């Protein structure tokens, strides 16, 4: 790992400005400045804090037409994994924190998530639609070991036989193998595991607190071996960092039993552009400008493109080259496989039964 990194073991290397500055948790910034001036504590050793919150709703309608999901559920806000490219960093600003180090170290724990989910499923107007854990931050990040909210939500999905998708890059998902097997028996779950590189050194720089690549691939193998459909996401592809690994990752995924693969091209939206630029000059100084210029080449000369349908795929000569590599990988290793369609009928049948017992629904 580069000796130029300021915050060891973290992704972001700065306290980024918050665009909603008047809502900023100013005491956090003042504390770090005080530590630095007084020499009482190294401000670069940022400890993770878990902050319990109680939202009014937990199932979110996804209005973006190009992300492959209609509803999402995030038990946690912020993510200790610290992936430097993560698009979810920007959402932390709405809570008064910054998209840099705060995003990785100030984790909001939605303690009432399972109860809110059950209430949503039992509402009279709800019809079965796949709900994805998580569309924003990783539902199996380290906080899950302590709070177990993801497991509690999976128990709700199983109880009502409701379809659920999972996106993670943490092998901790295997802890819930018992529930996942039961969901899979009823065709109610699909798991998406992100594998961005096969090079452990690159993983430690890009995603410092995620599971190792070996453990992720073992998770793919274990899940698949237990009849749980697994899709591997090469997401994001970052030109100049992991773009040469598309075929090797696809082969590794196939060898471990993945049912399909997908990909996205990196885009650095909002505050992430500055955070990533600062990081790469410290983590990979010799490659920094080349990587940044290649990312721009995929987005019309900018680090980000917000147009639906294009933003996650990129355009131009370099992006086209990445697409062709992916098509070769998919045709070579996954031409005869596909991700199954989940079962929505079981929940609707159960809902009909519940309607014949209004005393149960009246609780909500």
Secondary structure, 3 states (H helix, E strand, C coil): CCCCCCCCCCCCCCCCCCCCHHHCCHHHHHHHHHHHHHCCCCCCCCCCEEEEECCCCCEEECCCCCCCCCEEECCEECCCCCCCCCHHHHHHHHHCCCCCHHHHHEEEEECCHHHHHHHHHHCCCCCCCCEEECCCCCCCCCHHHHHCHHHHHHHHHHHCCCCEEEEECCHHHHHHHHHHHHHHHCCCEEEEEECCCCCHHHHHHHCCCCCCHHHHHHHHHHHHHCCCCEEEEEEEECCCCCHHHHHHHHHHHHHCCCCEEEEEECCCCCCHHHHHHHHHHHHCCCCHHHHHHHHHHCCCCCCCCCCCCCCCCCCCHHHHHHHHHHHHHHHHHCCCCCCCCCCCHHHHHHHHHHHCCHHHHCCC
